[in-house]
Amino acid sequence: MIKDIEFHPVTGLKLAIAKEEVNGKIEWSVYIINLNLIELHTLMVTSRGYGVIEGEEKKTSTLRHMIEELKAQSIAKIEPIDPALFALTNEFWVSYYILDQIFDKKFIFVAGSMEPDNIIYIPELGLYGVLHS
């Protein structure tokens, strides 16, 4: 049962929503950044958005992504994200293995996180966006 699984604290892992120019258009994507000196295995990333827009409750579909291996000190693009979803809270639940130990963490970008005042340069990506650790 899930209550019997020992989850360890997550360190050295960040999530970012960043923008880049592609063919003259700005595109936003979600990235996972592994700052650890060890590779991560069997990463599962679940994403969903929820909140209220113009007085109406909204929620997105739940998306699931599998990354077999994320090398030490490397980056992976998880998914593109539509800027219209920035009005919602966007939640990314990441689970992965290091050796035989499971690690688990939720990264939550609350509604309004993507305001221009919160945008910073993310050196690991070489892009501008919002970083969550």
N, C-alpha and C positions, 0 to 999 in steps of 0.2 A: 504494500500500500504506500501511497505517497508520504504518509506521515512517518514511515520507516526509512525514507531516503534522507541521508544527511547532505544538506546543501552547504557549500563553503562560500565565504565572502568573495565577491568578485573584485579583483584589482587589476590594473594595467589594461583595462578595456574601456574604450570610449565609443560613443555613437555621435554622429554629426549629421545634420541636414545642411547641405551646402549647394551653392549654385555655381554653374559654369556656363560659359558661352559655347554653344554648339551650332554651327552654321548660321551665325548671326542672331540666334535666339537664346534667351536665358532658360536653362533647364535646372530644376532642383532634384537632388537625389539624396538618399539616405546611405550613409557609409558606416562601416564598423572598423575600428582602428584597434589593432592588437599591439600594445606597447610592451608586452611581456617578452622575455628572452626564451620562451618556449612556445612551440606551436600548439594550437587549440584544435581539437577534433570534434566532429559531429556537432557543429553549431546549428541550433534550431532558433530561428528568429520568427516570432509571431508579431504581426503589426495590426493595429486597429485604431480607428479614430472615433471620437464621440464628443458630444456637447450640444449646445443650443445655438442655433443661428436664426435670427429674426423671430425669436419666441418659439421656434419649433425644434423639438428634439431630433437630432441627427446622429446617425452612426454609420460607419463604413463597413464594408465586408472585412472579415478577418483574413489576412494573407499569411501564408506560412512559407518560409524559405529555409532551405537546407544548404549548409556549406560544409562539405566533407572535411576540409582542412584549411586552417588559416595560419600561415607561416608566422614565425616569430617576427615581431616588429614589421607587420605588413597591414595592408588595407584591403577591404573588399566592398564593392558597391552592392548594397542589398536590394534597393528598388528605387525607381523614380517616384517622386511625390508631386502631386498637383498643388500649386500654391493656394488654391481654393480651400484646401484642407487645413491650412494654417489657422483658420478660425475655430478649429476643433482642437481638443486635446488629442495628441497622437502618442500612442503607447507602443513600445517595442519591448517584448519580453524575450530575453536572450538566455539560452541554456547551452552548455557545452561541456566537453570533457577535457581534462588534462590528465593523462595516464588513465587511471580507472576512477578518478574522482569527478563528480558532477558539480557544476557551478551554475548559478541561476541569478538573473537580475532583471528588473524592470527599469527601463529608461522612459521617462514621461516628459514629453514636450507639451506643456500646458498651452491652452489657447493664448495667443499673444506672444509666445516665445520667439516668433520669427519677426518681431518688430525691428525696424532698421537700427534702433539703438542697441539691440542685442547681437547684431551681426559683427563677427570678428574674423580676423584672418586666422585660418587653421593651418599651421605650418606643415603638419603631417600630410595634408591633402594638397597644399598649395592653392587653396580655394577659400572663399569667404562663406561663412554660414554661422550656425549655432552649434556649439559643442556641449555634449553632456557626458559627465563621467561618473 
